[in-house]
Amino acid sequence: METIWQDVRYGLRSLYKSPGFAAIAVAALALGIGCSVAIFTVVNAVLLRPLPYSDPDRLVMIFEGIPRAFSGPIGFSPPDFAYLQQQTLSSVFEVAAFSNKQYELSGVAEPERLTGARVSPSLFSILGVRPALGRAFTREDDQPGRNLVILSNGLWRRKFGSNPSIIGESVTLDRQSYTVVGVMPASFNFPHRGPISNNQPAEFWVPIAFTPSELQAWLSMYNHSVLARLKPGVTLEQARGEMKAMMRRIEEVYPADAKLELASTVEPFRKEVVGRTESFLFVLLAAVGMVLLIGCADVANLLLGRACERQREMAIRIALGAGRLRIIRQLLTESVLLALCGGALGILFSAAGANLLVQLSPASMPRVHEIRLDETVLAFAVLLSMSTAVLFGLVPALEASRSEIGDALKEGGRTATQSRRQRRVLSILVSAQFAMAVVLLAGAGLLLRSFITLLATEPGFRPEQVLSMSMSLPASSYSRAEQIRSFYQRLLENVEAIPGVKAASAATDLPLAVRERRSITPEVQSGGTEGIPRVTAHVWALGEYFEALRIPLKKGRYFTRRDGQSGERVVIINETMAAHFWPGQDPLGHRMKWGGNASNTPWMTIVGVVGNVKQGPLRTETVPQTYEPYLQVGGALIEDNNVGMLRSLTLIVRAEMEPAALIQTVRQQVRALDPALPVVNVQTLEQHVSKSVAPERFNTYLLGAFAVFALILAAIGIYGVMARSVAQRTHEIGVRMALGARRSDVLKLVARQGMTLAACGIAIGIGGALAFTRLLAAL
C-alpha cells in the first residue's frame, strides 16, 4: 500500500510540473467521458431502468387491426373492448382500456384546459400501483354519471397546495362537480406517449364509463388503448394466438350492416413506451463511444510523446533497480489520475449535458421526466473512467518500460527521439482517430441530408401567416348541439371581422395531426371485397377551412355556407382517395356513406377533390382522407360529452401580417363569448410544422455535434503528432535547409506526412461509414 501511495504522490508531482499536458489530457477525457455519461443517462432512464410498475415485463398492449381497410394496428372501439372485457381469457388476468380527453378545470385560480384520461377501473391493479392517498376506482364506479376523479401528484401539489384532506372534496371539470377519491404517487406517470396511440401523460383520471351510444359505435371510435398483464408461464406468442381467435369471435357479434374482418396485435408494453427511440439511442451511445475513443487516442498520443521525453528518467529508475512492472504501474497510476480528473470534470459536464438534452428533446421522447443522474449513472462514470485509464495508458506504459538503458544514458544526444515502433503506434492511433471521425461525419451527413429532404417535403398546405388555437365547450354549459354550433359560428364571424384577417375556420384537427379515422363504403368500389368498409382519415370543418390553409382545389368546389345540416349531404376527398377508389374516373358526383353497405347512414355526394395534405408527421405516408362540413354533424354525436372531439375545435386564422400580432385580439373574441373558456395550444402553423419534425431535428443536431467533437479531437491528435515530429526533426530540417532546401519544400515534407496519416484514416473510415450509414438508413 505504501508503494501505491508513493506512485500516487509521484504522479501528482509529475502532472503538476506539466500543467499544459495535464490540462489538454483532462479536457479531452472530460469531453469524451462527459458526452458518454450524458447519453448513458438518457439510455439508462429510457431503456435500462425498469418501468415503475409491478413486474413490468409481463405488461402487454393489445391492438385491433382492419387489414383490408387500414394498414397497421389501431386502438379498440368501445363495443369491441366491452365484448373482450366480458370474456374469460386464459393468457391474461384482466384487460383495461384508456384514452385521453381534454377537460376544463375551473374553480381553482384561472380556468385551465388539462389532459385527463378515461380509464377502466382495473387499470391500476394491472399496473400494480396504488394511490398515495385515498383509493382506486372500483367496478361500481364504471358507469355513466359517477363523476369521480383521481388526481396526479403534480396536479395535487400545483393546484391544490398538497392538501392532505382533498379526499372527498369536489373539483370542477368541464363545469361539472367531480369527487376526488384518490391521489397517485409522485412516481406515477400514465399514459406514456407511444408510437401507435396518440396518448400523452394525464394529470388526472376518471372512470371510462362507456355511454350507450359509445357501446353501439360499431366501425368507429377505434381510439382506445388496451393494457393487459400476462399470466405466469404464458408467452407472448400464446397471448397472440388467443387474441387472434378472439377477433374471430368479435367479428361474429358485429351487426349485419357492419361486418368487418379484424386482426390483432399483442406487443410488450415496453415497446409501446419506447418505440423507435430505442434503436437511435443505441446509435447515439455508439457515436459517443467513438468520441471517447478518439479522446483516449489523443491522450495516448500525448503520453507516448511524454514517454519519449522521459526515456532518460525511466532508464535511470531501471538502472537503480526498478523492475518493468513497477515502471508500468507508475505510468498507469498517472493515467488513472488523469482519468479520474477527466471523469470528475466529465460528470459535471454530463449533468449539464443531460439537462440540456431534456430541454431540447422532442415531446415524443419517452420517460423524459425520469432522466437524472443516479447511482447507476455514477457507477458507469467511474467504471468508464477506470476503463479509459487502462485504454489510453497501457500502450504508452508498455512502450516506456521497454527503454534501452544504454541508449537513453548516452551522452551527447541532442534530444530524445521516438523509436520506429513508437512512431508506428502513433501513426495507427492518428489514423484510427480519423477513421472514427469519418464514420461519424458520414452518419451526420446522412441525417442532415434526410432532414433537409424532410423539410422540403410538401405538406399540402401553406403554413405561413396562419395562427391556430384550440378550445373545448363543456357539456354543463353547452348541452345542446345548437348552442355548440352557434358558439363556433359566432366566433368565426367575429374573427373574420378583425382587420388583417384574410380567412378563418374551425376544425377538429390540424394538418400533420389528424386523429380521427372513420370507416366508409363508396357507392362504387374498385378492387377488394364488396361489403368490406375502408378506413379514411377524417376532418370536420367549419368556415373557410381550405382557403385558410390554402389547400389547392383540384376538381369541383370547396364547401359553402349552404352545406349545412338541412341541405344535401356533401363530402370532399383528397387526391389519394380519388385515385384509390375511382382510378381513371372523375369522382365528382359519386357517393359514399359511413359504415358498411348495409348501414343506414345517409349517402354523401363528392363535390370536390383537393390536394393531398399530410395527416401525420412529414415522414409518414399520405392516406385517403375525407372532409365533411361541421354543420352536417348529427346533434346526438355533438352532444355526446364522452366523444369530446366534436366539442373541441381548433380555430385557424390566416392573416395579412405576422399572425402572432393577432393572438390577443382573437383571445378577446373568445372571452367576449365565454369569459371562462380557456384557450390552449396557441401557435402559428409554422411552429406546428416545426414540432412535427422535432425528433428528426434532435437526432440530426445531436449526431452532428458528436461528429464535430470527433473531428476536433482528431485534428488535435494529428497536430500533436506533427508538432512533436517537427520538434524532434529540427536538426534534420536545419541540415536540409543548409543544403539548399526551400521553406516550401520543408512545408511539403511535413504536410505530406500529416496528409498520409489522414488519408489512411479516411480510407479505413469509408468502409466503416458504409456500414454505419446503412444502419441509420434502416432507422
C-alpha positions in Angstrom: 0.0 0.0 0.0 2.9 2.3 0.8 4.4 1.9 -2.7 1.0 2.7 -4.2 0.8 6.0 -2.3 4.3 6.7 -3.4 3.2 6.2 -7.0 0.2 8.5 -6.4 2.3 11.3 -4.9 4.9 11.0 -7.6 2.3 11.0 -10.3 0.6 14.2 -8.8 4.0 15.9 -8.7 4.8 14.9 -12.3 1.5 16.2 -13.6 1.8 19.4 -11.6 5.1 20.0 -13.3 3.5 19.6 -16.8 0.3 21.7 -16.4 -0.2 22.2 -20.2 0.0 18.5 -20.8 -2.3 17.7 -17.9 -4.9 20.3 -18.9 -5.1 19.1 -22.5 -5.4 15.5 -21.5 -8.0 16.1 -18.8 -10.0 18.3 -21.2 -10.0 15.6 -23.9 -11.1 13.0 -21.5 -13.7 15.2 -19.9 -15.3 15.8 -23.3 -15.4 12.1 -24.2 -16.5 10.9 -20.8 -19.0 13.7 -20.3 -20.7 13.1 -23.7 -20.8 9.3 -22.9 -22.2 9.7 -19.5 -24.8 12.3 -20.7 -26.1 9.9 -23.3 -25.9 6.9 -20.9 -28.1 9.0 -18.5 -30.8 9.1 -21.2 -30.3 5.5 -22.2 -30.5 4.4 -18.5 -33.7 6.3 -17.9 -35.5 5.5 -21.1 -34.3 1.9 -21.8 -32.5 0.3 -18.9 -34.4 1.4 -15.8 -37.4 -0.8 -15.3 -40.8 0.8 -15.8 -42.2 1.9 -12.4 -44.9 -0.9 -12.2 -45.2 -4.3 -10.7 -43.4 -6.9 -12.8 -43.4 -4.6 -15.9 -42.1 -7.3 -18.3 -45.5 -9.1 -18.1 -47.4 -6.0 -19.2 -48.6 -6.1 -22.8 -50.6 -3.8 -25.2 -53.3 -5.2 -27.3 -54.4 -3.5 -30.6 -57.0 -4.2 -33.2 -56.4 -4.1 -36.9 -58.5 -3.8 -40.0 -56.2 -5.3 -42.7 -58.4 -4.5 -45.7 -59.2 -1.0 -44.6 -56.2 0.4 -42.7 -52.6 -0.6 -42.5 -51.1 -1.1 -39.1 -52.5 -1.6 -35.6 -55.2 0.7 -34.2 -57.0 1.1 -30.9 -60.1 -0.7 -29.8 -63.6 0.6 -30.4 -65.9 0.7 -27.3 -68.2 -2.3 -28.3 -65.1 -4.4 -29.3 -63.5 -3.7 -25.9 -66.7 -4.3 -24.0 -67.0 -7.8 -25.6 -63.3 -8.5 -24.9 -63.7 -7.5 -21.2 -66.6 -9.9 -20.7 -64.6 -12.9 -21.9 -62.6 -15.3 -19.7 -59.1 -15.2 -21.1 -56.5 -17.9 -20.4 -53.5 -15.8 -21.3 -54.1 -12.6 -19.3 -55.5 -11.7 -15.9 -57.6 -8.6 -16.9 -57.8 -6.0 -19.7 -58.1 -2.3 -19.2 -58.9 0.4 -21.7 -57.7 4.0 -21.5 -57.9 7.1 -23.7 -57.0 10.8 -23.3 -59.6 13.6 -23.2 -59.3 17.3 -22.7 -61.1 18.8 -19.7 -61.6 22.3 -18.4 -60.5 22.7 -14.8 -62.1 25.7 -13.1 -62.8 26.9 -9.7 -59.1 26.9 -8.8 -57.4 30.2 -9.9 -57.7 30.8 -13.7 -59.6 28.2 -15.7 -57.2 25.8 -17.4 -57.6 23.1 -20.0 -55.8 19.9 -19.0 -55.3 16.4 -20.3 -57.2 13.7 -18.4 -57.5 10.0 -19.1 -60.6 7.9 -19.1 -59.6 4.5 -17.7 -61.0 1.2 -16.8 -61.1 0.6 -13.0 -58.8 -2.4 -13.5 -56.0 -0.3 -14.9 -54.4 0.5 -11.5 -54.5 -3.1 -10.4 -53.0 -4.3 -13.7 -50.1 -1.8 -13.2 -49.7 -2.8 -9.6 -49.9 0.8 -8.4 -52.0 2.1 -5.5 -52.9 5.7 -4.8 -50.8 7.6 -2.2 -54.0 9.0 -0.8 -57.5 7.6 -1.0 -58.5 4.7 -3.2 -58.6 3.5 -6.8 -61.7 3.1 -8.9 -63.9 0.0 -8.4 -66.2 -1.8 -10.8 -69.2 0.0 -9.3 -67.6 3.3 -10.3 -67.5 2.4 -14.0 -70.9 3.7 -15.1 -72.1 7.0 -16.6 -73.0 9.7 -14.1 -70.4 8.6 -11.5 -68.3 11.7 -11.5 -65.2 10.6 -9.7 -61.6 11.7 -10.2 -58.1 10.6 -9.1 -55.5 13.4 -9.2 -51.9 13.1 -10.2 -49.4 14.1 -7.6 -48.2 17.0 -9.6 -51.7 18.5 -10.1 -52.5 17.9 -6.4 -49.4 19.9 -5.4 -49.7 22.6 -8.1 -53.4 23.4 -7.9 -54.5 22.2 -4.5 -51.4 23.0 -2.4 -50.8 19.4 -1.4 -54.0 19.5 0.7 -54.0 16.2 2.7 -57.8 16.5 3.2 -58.5 16.6 -0.6 -60.2 13.1 -0.5 -63.9 13.6 -0.7 -63.8 17.2 -1.8 -65.1 18.3 -5.2 -63.3 19.7 -8.2 -64.9 21.3 -11.2 -64.1 19.6 -14.6 -66.0 20.8 -17.7 -68.1 22.8 -15.2 -69.4 19.7 -13.5 -68.6 18.6 -10.0 -66.3 15.6 -9.6 -65.5 14.0 -6.2 -61.8 13.3 -5.5 -61.3 9.7 -4.4 -57.5 9.4 -4.7 -54.1 11.0 -5.3 -51.4 9.0 -7.1 -47.8 8.7 -6.0 -45.3 11.2 -7.4 -43.6 8.5 -9.5 -46.8 7.6 -11.3 -46.9 8.9 -14.9 -49.6 7.5 -17.2 -50.4 7.1 -20.1 -47.0 7.1 -21.8 -46.5 8.6 -25.2 -46.5 5.7 -27.6 -45.7 5.2 -31.3 -49.2 3.8 -32.0 -51.5 5.5 -29.6 -51.8 9.3 -29.5 -51.8 9.4 -25.8 -49.8 11.7 -23.6 -49.3 11.8 -19.8 -52.5 12.7 -17.9 -52.9 15.0 -14.9 -55.9 13.1 -13.6 -58.0 10.0 -14.3 -61.8 9.4 -14.4 -63.7 6.2 -15.0 -64.1 5.3 -18.7 -67.8 4.6 -18.2 -68.8 4.0 -21.8 -72.2 5.5 -22.7 -74.9 3.5 -24.5 -74.1 5.4 -27.7 -70.4 4.5 -27.4 -71.3 0.9 -26.9 -73.2 1.0 -30.2 -70.4 2.8 -32.1 -69.6 -0.1 -34.5 -67.0 0.7 -37.1 -65.9 3.8 -35.3 -64.0 5.3 -32.4 -61.0 2.9 -32.7 -59.1 5.1 -30.3 -58.9 3.3 -27.0 -55.6 1.7 -26.0 -55.8 -1.6 -24.2 -53.4 -2.8 -21.5 -53.2 -6.4 -20.0 -51.0 -8.5 -17.8 -49.8 -11.9 -18.9 -50.4 -14.8 -16.5 -47.4 -16.6 -15.1 -45.9 -19.1 -17.7 -47.8 -17.5 -20.6 -45.7 -16.5 -23.5 -46.3 -13.6 -25.9 -46.9 -16.0 -28.7 -49.6 -17.8 -26.7 -51.3 -14.4 -26.0 -51.2 -13.5 -29.7 -52.8 -16.8 -30.6 -55.6 -16.3 -28.2 -56.2 -12.7 -29.4 -56.3 -13.9 -33.0 -59.1 -16.4 -32.1 -60.8 -13.7 -30.1 -61.0 -11.4 -33.1 -63.0 -14.1 -35.0 -65.5 -14.2 -32.1 -65.8 -10.4 -32.0 -66.5 -10.4 -35.8 -69.5 -12.7 -35.1 -71.1 -10.2 -32.8 -70.9 -7.3 -35.2 -74.3 -6.2 -36.6 -75.3 -7.4 -40.0 -74.7 -4.0 -41.5 -71.2 -3.6 -40.0 -69.4 -6.9 -40.9 -65.7 -6.5 -40.8 -62.5 -8.6 -40.9 -60.5 -7.9 -37.8 -56.9 -8.6 -36.8 -55.0 -8.2 -33.5 -51.5 -7.2 -32.4 -50.0 -8.0 -28.9 -46.8 -6.2 -28.1 -44.8 -5.8 -24.9 -45.8 -2.6 -23.1 -42.2 -1.5 -23.0 -42.2 -1.4 -26.8 -45.2 0.9 -26.9 -43.4 3.2 -24.4 -40.0 3.2 -26.1 -41.0 2.9 -29.7 -38.4 4.0 -32.3 -36.3 5.7 -29.7 -34.5 2.5 -28.6 -32.5 2.0 -31.8 -31.4 5.6 -32.2 -30.4 5.9 -28.6 -28.1 2.9 -29.0 -26.7 4.5 -32.2 -26.0 7.7 -30.2 -24.3 5.6 -27.5 -22.1 4.1 -30.1 -21.4 7.5 -31.5 -20.3 9.0 -28.2 -18.2 5.8 -27.7 -16.3 6.8 -30.8 -15.8 10.3 -29.5 -14.5 8.8 -26.3 -12.1 6.5 -28.2 -10.8 9.5 -30.2 -10.2 11.4 -26.9 -8.4 8.4 -25.5 -6.2 8.2 -28.6 -5.4 11.9 -28.2 -4.3 11.2 -24.6 -2.4 8.1 -25.7 -0.5 10.3 -28.3 0.4 12.8 -25.6 1.6 10.0 -23.2 3.7 8.4 -25.9 5.3 11.7 -26.7 5.8 12.3 -23.0 7.3 8.8 -22.6 9.8 9.7 -25.3 10.8 12.8 -23.3 11.1 10.7 -20.1 13.3 8.0 -21.6 16.3 9.1 -19.6 14.2 9.3 -16.4 12.9 5.8 -16.9 16.4 4.5 -17.8 17.8 5.9 -14.5 15.0 4.3 -12.5 15.6 0.9 -14.2 19.3 1.3 -13.5 18.6 1.9 -9.9 16.7 -1.3 -9.6 13.1 -0.6 -10.6 11.5 -3.5 -12.4 9.5 -3.3 -15.6 6.2 -3.9 -13.7 7.0 -1.1 -11.3 7.5 1.3 -14.2 4.3 0.2 -15.9 2.4 0.6 -12.6 3.8 4.1 -12.0 2.8 5.2 -15.5 -0.7 3.6 -15.2 -1.1 5.4 -11.9 -0.6 8.7 -13.7 -3.1 7.6 -16.3 -5.6 6.7 -13.6 -5.1 10.2 -12.0 -5.7 11.8 -15.4 -8.8 9.6 -16.0 -10.2 10.4 -12.5 -9.8 14.1 -13.0 -11.3 13.8 -16.5 -14.1 11.7 -15.1 -14.9 14.1 -12.3 -15.0 17.0 -14.8 -16.9 14.9 -17.2 -19.6 14.1 -14.6 -20.2 17.8 -14.1 -20.2 18.3 -17.9 -22.7 15.3 -18.3 -25.0 16.8 -15.7 -25.3 20.0 -17.7 -25.5 18.0 -20.9 -28.3 15.7 -19.6 -30.3 18.8 -18.6 -29.7 20.3 -22.0 -30.9 17.1 -23.7 -34.1 17.1 -21.6 -34.8 20.7 -22.6 -34.0 20.1 -26.3 -35.7 16.7 -26.6 -38.9 16.5 -28.6 -42.2 15.9 -27.0 -42.1 12.3 -28.3 -39.1 11.4 -26.2 -40.4 8.8 -23.7 -39.8 9.0 -19.9 -38.1 12.4 -20.1 -39.1 13.2 -16.5 -37.1 10.2 -15.3 -33.8 11.4 -16.8 -31.4 12.1 -13.9 -28.0 11.2 -12.5 -28.4 8.3 -10.2 -26.2 5.6 -8.6 -26.2 3.6 -11.8 -25.0 6.5 -13.9 -22.3 7.4 -11.3 -21.1 3.8 -11.3 -21.0 3.8 -15.1 -19.0 7.1 -15.0 -16.4 5.6 -12.5 -16.2 2.4 -14.5 -15.8 4.3 -17.7 -13.0 6.5 -16.2 -11.1 3.5 -15.0 -11.5 1.7 -18.3 -10.3 4.7 -20.2 -7.2 4.9 -18.0 -6.2 1.4 -19.0 -7.3 2.0 -22.6 -5.1 5.1 -23.2 -2.4 4.4 -20.6 -1.4 0.8 -21.2 0.3 1.2 -24.6 2.4 4.2 -23.6 3.3 2.5 -20.3 4.5 -0.7 -22.2 6.5 1.4 -24.6 8.2 3.4 -21.8 9.1 0.3 -19.9 11.0 -1.0 -23.0 13.5 1.8 -22.8 17.1 0.7 -23.6 19.3 1.8 -20.7 22.4 2.2 -22.6 20.9 4.3 -25.4 19.0 6.5 -23.1 22.0 7.3 -20.9 24.4 8.0 -23.7 26.0 11.5 -23.5 25.7 13.9 -26.4 22.2 13.2 -27.6 20.6 16.4 -28.8 17.1 15.3 -27.8 15.1 12.2 -27.1 13.7 10.6 -30.2 11.0 8.1 -30.8 11.7 4.6 -31.9 10.3 3.2 -35.1 7.8 1.2 -33.1 6.6 4.3 -31.2 6.2 6.2 -34.5 4.2 3.2 -35.9 1.9 3.2 -32.8 1.4 6.9 -33.1 0.5 6.6 -36.8 -2.0 3.9 -36.1 -3.7 5.9 -33.4 -4.0 9.0 -35.5 -5.3 7.1 -38.5 -7.8 5.4 -36.2 -9.0 8.8 -34.9 -9.6 10.0 -38.5 -11.4 6.7 -39.4 -13.9 7.1 -36.5 -14.4 10.8 -37.3 -15.2 9.9 -40.9 -17.7 7.4 -39.7 -19.5 10.0 -37.5 -19.3 12.7 -40.2 -20.8 10.3 -42.7 -23.7 9.4 -40.3 -24.3 13.1 -39.5 -24.2 13.9 -43.2 -26.8 11.2 -43.9 -29.1 12.5 -41.2 -28.6 16.1 -42.3 -29.5 15.2 -45.9 -32.5 13.3 -44.8 -33.6 16.2 -42.6 -33.2 18.7 -45.5 -35.2 16.3 -47.7 -37.9 16.1 -45.0 -38.1 19.9 -44.7 -38.5 20.0 -48.5 -41.5 17.6 -48.3 -44.6 19.3 -49.5 -47.1 19.2 -46.5 -50.0 20.1 -48.8 -50.9 23.4 -47.2 -49.2 26.8 -46.7 -48.4 27.4 -43.0 -47.1 31.0 -43.4 -49.1 33.7 -41.6 -51.5 31.3 -40.0 -52.5 31.3 -36.4 -54.2 28.4 -34.5 -55.6 27.9 -31.0 -57.9 25.2 -29.5 -60.9 25.3 -27.2 -63.5 22.8 -25.9 -67.0 23.6 -24.9 -68.1 21.8 -21.6 -71.3 19.9 -21.6 -72.7 21.5 -18.5 -72.8 24.9 -20.2 -73.3 23.7 -23.8 -75.7 20.8 -23.5 -77.4 21.2 -26.9 -75.9 20.9 -30.4 -77.5 24.2 -31.4 -75.5 26.0 -28.7 -72.2 24.5 -29.8 -72.8 25.2 -33.4 -73.9 28.7 -32.6 -70.8 29.5 -30.5 -68.4 28.5 -33.2 -70.3 30.2 -36.0 -70.4 33.5 -34.0 -66.8 33.2 -33.1 -65.8 32.8 -36.8 -67.9 35.8 -37.7 -66.3 37.9 -35.1 -62.8 36.8 -36.0 -63.4 37.4 -39.7 -64.3 41.0 -38.9 -60.9 41.6 -37.3 -58.8 43.9 -39.5 -56.0 42.0 -41.2 -57.8 38.6 -41.2 -58.0 37.0 -44.6 -59.8 33.8 -43.8 -61.0 32.0 -40.6 -62.1 28.4 -40.0 -62.5 25.9 -37.2 -61.8 22.2 -37.5 -61.5 19.1 -35.4 -57.8 18.6 -36.3 -54.9 20.4 -37.8 -52.9 19.0 -40.7 -50.0 16.8 -39.5 -52.1 15.8 -36.5 -55.3 14.2 -37.9 -56.5 11.7 -35.2 -60.0 10.7 -36.4 -60.4 7.6 -38.6 -63.8 6.7 -40.0 -64.9 3.6 -41.9 -66.6 4.4 -45.3 -68.2 2.5 -48.1 -68.0 4.0 -51.6 -71.0 3.5 -53.8 -68.7 2.0 -56.4 -65.7 0.1 -55.1 -62.6 -0.8 -57.2 -60.9 -3.9 -56.0 -61.3 -5.7 -52.7 -64.3 -7.5 -51.4 -67.8 -5.9 -51.6 -69.2 -5.0 -48.2 -65.8 -4.5 -46.5 -65.7 -0.8 -45.5 -62.4 1.1 -45.8 -61.0 3.5 -43.2 -60.1 7.1 -44.0 -58.6 10.0 -42.1 -61.4 12.5 -41.4 -61.7 16.2 -40.6 -64.9 18.1 -39.7 -64.5 21.7 -41.0 -66.4 24.9 -40.4 -65.9 28.1 -42.3 -63.2 28.7 -44.9 -61.0 25.8 -44.0 -59.4 25.1 -47.4 -59.0 28.9 -48.1 -57.4 29.5 -44.6 -54.9 26.7 -45.2 -54.6 27.3 -48.9 -55.2 23.6 -49.7 -55.4 23.6 -53.6 -58.7 22.6 -55.2 -58.1 20.0 -58.0 -61.7 19.4 -59.1 -65.2 20.6 -58.1 -65.7 23.2 -55.4 -65.0 24.0 -51.7 -67.7 24.0 -49.1 -70.1 26.9 -49.0 -72.4 28.2 -46.3 -75.2 26.3 -47.9 -73.6 23.0 -47.0 -75.4 22.6 -43.7 -77.5 20.2 -41.8 -80.6 20.9 -43.8 -79.1 20.6 -47.2 -77.7 17.8 -49.3 -75.0 15.7 -47.5 -71.7 16.5 -49.2 -68.1 15.5 -48.8 -64.7 16.5 -50.1 -61.9 13.9 -50.7 -58.1 14.1 -51.3 -56.3 13.0 -54.4 -55.1 9.8 -52.8 -58.6 8.7 -52.1 -59.8 9.6 -55.6 -57.0 7.6 -57.2 -57.6 4.6 -54.9 -61.4 4.3 -55.3 -62.0 5.8 -58.7 -58.9 5.3 -60.7 -59.1 6.9 -64.2 -62.6 8.3 -63.3 -64.0 11.6 -62.3 -65.1 11.1 -58.6 -67.3 14.2 -58.6 -70.9 13.1 -58.2 -70.1 9.7 -56.8 -71.4 8.9 -53.3 -70.2 7.2 -50.1 -71.5 6.6 -46.6 -70.2 5.8 -43.2 -70.1 2.2 -42.2 -70.7 -0.9 -44.3 -73.0 -1.5 -47.3 -76.0 -2.3 -45.0 -75.5 0.7 -42.7 -78.5 3.1 -42.6 -76.3 6.3 -42.6 -77.2 8.8 -45.3 -75.2 8.9 -48.6 -72.9 11.8 -49.2 -72.1 13.2 -52.6 -68.5 14.1 -53.5 -68.4 17.8 -54.5 -64.7 18.4 -54.6 -61.2 16.9 -54.8 -58.3 18.7 -53.0 -54.6 18.2 -52.9 -53.0 15.7 -50.5 -52.3 17.0 -47.1 -50.0 15.1 -44.7 -52.2 13.7 -41.9 -49.3 12.8 -39.7 -45.6 13.9 -39.4 -43.9 14.7 -42.7 -42.1 11.4 -42.8 -45.4 9.4 -42.8 -47.4 8.2 -45.8 -50.4 10.1 -47.0 -53.6 8.1 -46.7 -57.1 8.6 -48.1 -58.9 11.5 -46.4 -62.4 12.9 -46.3 -63.6 16.3 -45.2 -67.2 17.0 -44.1 -68.9 20.2 -43.1 -69.2 20.6 -39.4 -72.8 21.7 -39.8 -73.7 18.2 -41.1 -72.7 16.5 -37.8 -75.7 14.9 -36.1 -76.8 16.6 -33.0 -76.6 13.5 -30.8 -73.0 13.0 -31.8 -72.0 16.6 -30.9 -73.9 16.4 -27.6 -72.2 13.1 -26.5 -69.7 14.5 -24.0 -67.6 11.4 -24.0 -66.9 11.6 -27.7 -65.5 15.1 -26.9 -63.8 15.6 -30.3 -66.8 17.5 -31.8 -67.0 19.8 -28.8 -63.3 20.6 -29.2 -62.3 22.6 -32.3 -59.2 24.4 -33.4 -59.5 27.9 -34.7 -57.5 28.6 -37.8 -56.8 32.2 -38.9 -54.9 33.4 -41.9 -53.6 36.9 -41.5 -52.2 39.6 -43.7 -49.5 40.3 -41.1 -47.4 38.3 -38.7 -50.0 36.1 -37.1 -48.6 36.4 -33.5 -49.8 40.0 -33.6 -53.4 38.8 -33.6 -53.2 36.5 -30.6 -54.6 38.9 -28.0 -57.3 40.2 -30.4 -58.5 36.7 -31.2 -58.4 35.8 -27.5 -60.6 38.8 -26.7 -63.2 37.5 -29.2 -63.3 34.1 -27.4 -63.6 35.9 -24.0 -66.4 38.0 -25.3 -68.5 34.9 -26.0 -67.4 33.0 -22.9 -65.1 34.7 -20.4 -64.3 31.4 -18.5 -63.4 29.4 -21.6 -59.7 28.5 -21.6 -57.8 28.7 -24.9 -54.8 26.3 -25.4 -52.2 25.3 -28.0 -51.8 28.9 -29.2 -49.3 28.7 -32.0 -48.5 29.6 -35.6 -48.7 26.8 -38.1 -45.0 27.3 -38.9 -44.4 26.3 -35.2 -46.8 23.4 -35.7 -44.8 22.2 -38.7 -41.5 22.7 -36.8 -42.8 20.5 -33.9 -43.7 17.7 -36.4 -40.0 17.4 -37.4 -38.6 17.9 -33.9 -37.5 14.2 -33.5 -35.5 14.3 -36.7 -34.1 17.7 -35.9 -33.0 16.5 -32.5 -31.3 13.4 -33.9 -29.5 15.3 -36.6 -28.2 18.1 -34.3 -27.1 15.6 -31.7 -25.2 13.3 -34.0 -23.8 16.3 -35.9 -22.5 17.7 -32.6 -20.7 14.4 -31.8 -19.2 14.4 -35.3 -17.8 17.9 -34.8 -16.4 16.9 -31.5 -14.8 13.9 -33.1 -13.3 15.9 -35.9 -11.8 18.5 -33.5 -10.3 15.8 -31.3 -8.9 14.0 -34.4 -7.4 17.3 -35.6 -5.8 17.9 -32.2 -4.4 14.4 -32.3 -2.7 14.9 -35.7 -1.5 18.3 -34.7 0.1 16.9 -31.6 1.9 14.1 -33.6 3.1 16.5 -36.2 4.3 19.1 -33.8 6.3 16.6 -31.9 7.7 15.1 -35.0 8.8 18.5 -36.3 10.4 19.3 -32.9 12.3 16.1 -32.9 13.5 16.7 -36.5 14.6 20.2 -36.0 18.3 19.2 -36.5 17.4 17.3 -39.7 15.3 20.2 -41.1 18.2 22.6 -40.4 20.6 20.4 -42.3 18.2 20.1 -45.2 17.8 23.9 -45.4 21.6 24.4 -45.1 22.0 22.1 -48.1 19.5 24.2 -50.2 16.1 23.0 -49.3 13.5 25.8 -49.6 10.9 26.7 -47.0 8.1 25.4 -49.2 10.0 22.0 -49.5 10.0 21.7 -45.8 6.3 22.6 -45.5 5.5 20.0 -48.2 7.6 17.4 -46.3 5.7 17.9 -43.1 2.3 18.3 -44.7 2.8 15.1 -46.8 3.4 13.2 -43.6 0.2 14.5 -41.9 -1.9 14.1 -45.1 -0.7 10.5 -45.4 -1.9 9.7 -41.9 -5.2 11.4 -42.5 -5.7 9.7 -45.9 -5.1 6.3 -44.3 -7.7 7.1 -41.7 -10.2 8.4 -44.2 -9.8 5.3 -46.4 -10.4 3.0 -43.4 -13.3 5.2 -42.2 -15.1 5.0 -45.6 -15.7 1.3 -45.1 -17.0 1.8 -41.5 -19.1 4.7 -42.8 -20.9 2.5 -45.3 -21.9 0.1 -42.6 -22.9 2.9 -40.2 -25.0 4.7 -42.7 -26.8 1.5 -43.7 -27.7 1.1 -40.0 -29.0 4.7 -39.9 -30.9 4.2 -43.2 -32.7 1.3 -41.6 -33.9 3.6 -38.8 
